[in-house]
């Protein structure tokens, strides 16, 4: 019962990764707010039934849970989600920012609405809930933020400019939150999940290579992600903050952080001509080739 007495808010908790996290945290003693407005993978429509079903399942297992149906994409929604936790359980200790949608499109075809919808749900949504919970965690001097990033943002992916920008932004948000909240015994970390979910089920399967990739991803259960989230939410991870963990099947990866890998200096300063002369023999040797997240990782985990 690593989380006994704690109150956890999990957004996007009606299905997939969020559901597994909510269920496991409840099993470890947390009282859980199951947030989900029940939209499609594209963020369309609404349905309260999926969140209610997770709450019922937690209660049948003798856990404590309440549902919340607010959208994370507004500040009012973030405040409403946290208010549900305080009204039902008196506090909030853990926030898992998991809610997300997809509106994939090549950059030259992406609309403003497709951009805004994804940025608002993922990036602004993570901020909205964090902003609502942070003052409470600061006052009680204990808290955990667990945010979902993606290799689409950390490495890059085709047709996901909106999603990639949001997910890399979440990494920056997490680092800043970790620094801002460190003195209050509050940590913030990211998980980059590899798992078969409803959103991943929307990726193309037009070619044999795409079909083969999907078949491999189908082996990756969302349940593999939940133990890492529960660990990061516990006292056992009190010294872990500002980090990114990849979880793929039974593998856990710790990601590196951006640091300068080489530097050059010229006492006379730089001109375009000097850069043309210098670049091939120095900085160019250290450039990492451009790849997509799918190319960067082979999809053959030990499941």
C-alpha positions, 0 to 999 in steps of 0.5 A: 500500500505505497500510496495509502492515504494519498489522493490522486488525480488521473486525467484521461483515466477512463481508458488505456494508460490512464485507466491502468494508472488509476486502477493500480494507484487505487489498489495501492491505497490512493483515493482517486479522481477519475477524470475523463469527459469521454471524447473520441481519440480526436477529442470529439463528443462526450460520454460520462459512462467510461469514467463511471465504469472505472470508478465502479470497478475501483469501488468493487475492489474496495477502493475509493474513487469519484468521477470528474468529467471536465475537459483539461483544455481550459483553466476552469476545467483544471480547477474543476478537476482539482476541486473535485479531489478537494471536495471529495477527499480533502486534499490532492497529493498526486496529479497524473496528466495523461489526457490526450487526443490526436489530430495527425496531419502533415505540416503543410496541411495542418489547420489552425483548429487541428493545432490548437485542439492538440496543444490545448489538450496536451500542453495547456491541459497539463498546465491547467491541472498542474496550476490548480494543484501546485498551490495546495501541494506547496502548502502541504509540502508534499506532492507528485506530478507525473506527466506524459510525454512521447518520443514523437516530441523527444525525437520527432515523428512524421505527421505529428507537428501539433502532438510533437510540439505539445509533448516536447513542451510537456517535458519543458513544463515538467523540468520547470515544475520540478525546479519551482516545486523542489523546495516544497518536497514536490517532484515532477517527472515524465513518462514516455509510454509505449503501449497499444491504446485507442489513440495508437490504434489510429496510426496508418496501416497502409503498407506492409511495414506499417502493418508489421509495426502495428502488430508489434505495438499490439504486444505492449499493454498499457498495464506496463506503464502503471507501476512506473507511475505508482512508483514515481508517486510514492515516497520511494521516489522522493529524490527523483525529479525532472526526469523522463522514463520510457516504458516499453513492455517490460523495459524501462528506459531513462532518457538523457537530457539536452546538453551541449555536445561540442563547442567552438570558439573564435577570438575574432568572432564568427562570420558566415565565411568562417562558419563555412570554412570551419563547420565541416571539420568540427560541428558537422561531425557531431550532428545526429541524423534525423530519424522518426521515433519509429526508426529510433526504437525497434519494436521488439521488446521483451513482452 
